[in-house]
Amino acid sequence: MTADVLSKVPTDLFIGGTWRAGSEGGRFDVTDPATGDVIAQVADASAEDGLAAVAAAHEAGKAWAATPPRQRSEVLRKAWQLMTDRADEIATLISLENGKALTDAKGEATYAAEFFRWYAEETVRMDGMVTTAPSGANRIMVVHQPVGVCVLVTPWNFPAAMATRKIGPALGAGCSVVLKPASDTPLTALLMAQILDDAGVPAGVVNVVPARRSGEVVSAMVHDDRVRKLSFTGSTEVGRVLLKE
């Protein structure tokens, strides 16, 4: 099953709804931590590729933000169903590149899929609010709107769940995303991109850019004015660097 699973996983960057090599043509090894064997070679994104992903997300985000909540909800629910149907395959991939025991990986695959189902249901319940100001002199109206392009940076330890828990609410709210997965575990993130594409997410709404030069790529993206939100899970050291950016 291992070889079969790996043969189905894309290994290029996913930008604007297409799979492409990095602009500099480089690739990096993904290894099985249990054996040290190289199991795949993945396209290595540059800062230029990161900005291309931001541009694609910005362009696609306009139409996605205007998509009815029910339609966005159905796309997320379809993604949940596809992940559920492919749970064994996802678990095997997590175990291969992350080193997690297969039983634990199966738990993560189920857990990760549930974020899509949860946010599919929440997507149609993003109500605004009208209330009275503390002074009593005014009425305050709160309206929820998509914030725009979101850069999502995920760690190696939960390669599926940390991706879906960030992607799900962003897509549900009408935002487009650029996912930069940990370089130790990029394959699961690329499989998530394929599943979301199969679920009907429009081209450019989800982009995935694995990179060995994480700092360089993420820095270029967060300095772009089109990026409106950064979601980061990782070490305190890297978090402090990103806060300074």
C-alpha positions in Angstrom: 0.0 0.0 0.0 2.9 2.3 0.7 4.1 2.6 -2.9 0.5 3.0 -4.1 -0.1 5.8 -1.7 3.0 7.7 -2.6 2.3 7.3 -6.3 -0.9 9.3 -5.9 0.6 12.2 -4.0 1.5 15.3 -6.1 5.0 16.7 -5.4 4.9 20.1 -7.1 3.8 23.5 -5.9 0.1 24.1 -6.1 -0.5 27.7 -7.3 -3.5 29.1 -9.0 -5.1 25.7 -9.4 -2.1 24.2 -11.2 0.8 22.0 -10.2 4.1 23.5 -11.1 7.8 23.3 -10.4 9.5 25.9 -8.4 10.7 29.0 -10.2 14.3 28.0 -9.5 13.7 24.4 -10.3 15.0 23.0 -7.0 13.6 20.1 -5.1 14.2 18.7 -1.6 14.0 15.2 -0.1 11.2 14.0 2.1 12.4 11.1 4.3 10.8 8.4 6.4 12.0 9.2 9.9 11.7 5.6 10.9 14.2 4.4 8.3 15.9 7.5 6.9 14.9 6.5 3.4 14.0 9.2 0.9 10.3 8.6 0.0 9.8 11.6 -2.3 11.3 14.8 -3.7 9.1 17.9 -3.5 9.4 21.2 -5.4 11.2 23.8 -3.3 9.4 27.1 -3.4 11.3 30.4 -3.6 10.2 33.8 -2.4 9.1 34.5 -6.0 6.8 31.4 -5.8 5.4 32.5 -2.5 4.5 35.9 -4.0 3.0 34.1 -7.1 0.8 32.2 -4.7 -0.3 35.4 -2.9 -1.2 36.9 -6.3 -3.2 33.9 -7.2 -5.0 33.9 -3.9 -5.7 37.6 -4.1 -7.2 37.3 -7.6 -9.3 34.3 -6.8 -10.4 35.6 -3.4 -12.7 38.3 -4.9 -15.1 35.7 -6.4 -14.8 33.3 -3.5 -15.7 36.1 -1.0 -18.8 36.7 -3.1 -19.8 33.0 -3.2 -23.0 32.3 -1.2 -22.2 30.8 2.2 -24.3 27.7 1.4 -22.1 27.0 -1.7 -18.9 27.4 0.3 -20.4 25.1 3.0 -21.1 22.4 0.4 -17.5 22.5 -0.9 -16.2 22.0 2.7 -18.6 19.2 3.3 -17.5 17.5 0.1 -13.9 17.9 1.3 -14.8 16.2 4.6 -16.4 13.3 2.7 -13.4 12.8 0.4 -11.0 12.8 3.4 -13.3 10.3 5.2 -13.3 8.1 2.1 -9.5 8.3 1.9 -8.8 8.1 5.6 -6.6 5.0 5.4 -4.5 6.5 2.6 -4.1 9.8 4.5 -3.1 7.9 7.6 -0.5 5.9 5.8 1.0 9.0 4.3 1.1 10.8 7.7 2.9 7.7 9.2 5.4 7.6 6.3 6.6 11.2 6.4 5.9 12.0 10.1 6.8 8.8 11.8 3.6 8.6 13.8 2.3 5.1 14.6 -0.4 4.1 12.1 -3.1 3.9 14.8 -2.3 7.5 15.8 -2.2 8.6 12.2 -5.6 7.1 11.6 -6.9 9.1 14.6 -5.4 12.3 13.1 -6.9 11.6 9.7 -10.4 11.4 11.2 -9.7 14.4 13.5 -8.4 16.5 10.5 -11.4 15.7 8.3 -13.8 16.8 11.1 -12.6 20.3 10.9 -14.0 20.5 7.4 -17.4 19.2 8.5 -17.5 21.5 11.5 -16.7 24.6 9.5 -19.0 23.5 6.7 -21.8 23.8 9.2 -20.5 27.1 10.8 -20.2 28.7 7.3 -24.0 29.2 7.1 -24.1 30.6 10.7 -21.9 33.7 10.5 -24.5 36.1 11.6 -24.0 39.8 12.3 -25.3 41.6 15.3 -27.2 44.7 16.2 -26.9 46.0 19.8 -27.3 49.2 21.8 -24.2 51.3 22.7 -23.4 51.5 26.4 -24.5 55.2 26.4 -27.9 54.2 25.0 -27.6 56.9 22.4 -26.7 54.7 19.4 -27.2 51.4 17.8 -24.1 49.3 16.9 -24.2 47.0 13.9 -21.6 44.3 13.5 -21.1 42.8 10.0 -18.7 39.9 9.3 -16.7 40.1 6.1 -13.8 38.1 4.6 -10.5 39.6 5.6 -8.7 38.6 2.4 -5.6 36.5 1.7 -4.5 34.4 4.7 -1.0 32.9 4.9 -1.1 29.7 7.0 2.1 28.2 8.4 1.8 24.7 9.9 4.2 22.4 11.9 5.4 18.9 11.3 3.7 17.1 14.2 0.0 17.2 12.9 0.5 17.7 9.1 -3.2 17.1 8.3 -5.0 18.4 11.3 -3.1 21.7 11.6 -3.7 22.3 7.9 -7.5 21.6 8.0 -8.1 23.5 11.2 -6.6 26.6 9.5 -8.0 26.1 6.0 -11.5 25.2 7.1 -12.5 28.5 8.8 -10.7 30.6 6.3 -12.6 29.1 3.4 -15.8 29.1 5.3 -15.4 32.9 6.0 -14.8 33.5 2.3 -11.0 34.0 2.4 -8.4 32.5 0.1 -5.2 30.9 1.5 -1.6 30.2 0.9 -0.4 27.2 3.0 3.3 26.8 3.8 3.7 23.4 5.4 6.6 22.2 7.5 9.4 21.0 5.2 9.6 17.7 7.0 6.0 16.9 6.2 4.9 18.5 2.9 3.3 15.5 1.3 0.2 15.5 3.5 -0.4 19.2 2.8 -0.1 18.6 -1.0 -2.6 15.8 -0.7 -5.0 18.1 1.1 -4.7 20.5 -1.8 -5.6 17.8 -4.2 -8.6 16.8 -2.1 -9.8 20.4 -1.9 -9.4 20.7 -5.7 -11.4 17.6 -6.1 -14.1 19.0 -3.7 -14.6 21.9 -6.0 -12.6 24.7 -4.4 -12.0 27.2 -7.3 -8.5 27.7 -8.7 -6.4 30.0 -6.7 -8.4 29.9 -3.5 -6.1 27.3 -2.0 -2.4 27.4 -2.7 0.4 25.2 -1.2 4.1 26.2 -1.3 6.5 23.7 0.4 9.9 25.3 1.0 13.2 24.5 2.7 13.9 28.3 3.0 10.8 28.8 5.1 11.9 32.1 6.7 12.7 33.7 3.3 9.4 32.6 1.7 7.1 33.5 4.6 8.8 36.8 5.1 8.3 37.7 1.4 4.6 36.8 1.7 3.8 38.7 5.0 5.5 41.8 3.6 3.1 41.8 0.7 0.2 44.3 1.3 -2.3 41.8 -0.2 -1.8 39.4 2.7 -4.3 40.4 5.4 -3.8 37.6 8.0 -1.1 35.2 9.2 -1.9 32.0 11.1 1.3 30.4 12.5 1.7 27.3 14.6 5.3 26.4 15.5 8.2 27.2 17.7 8.4 30.2 20.0 11.6 31.2 18.4 10.1 31.4 14.9 7.0 33.0 16.2 9.0 35.8 17.6 10.7 36.4 14.3 7.3 36.5 12.5 5.9 39.0 15.0 8.8 41.3 14.2 8.0 41.0 10.5 
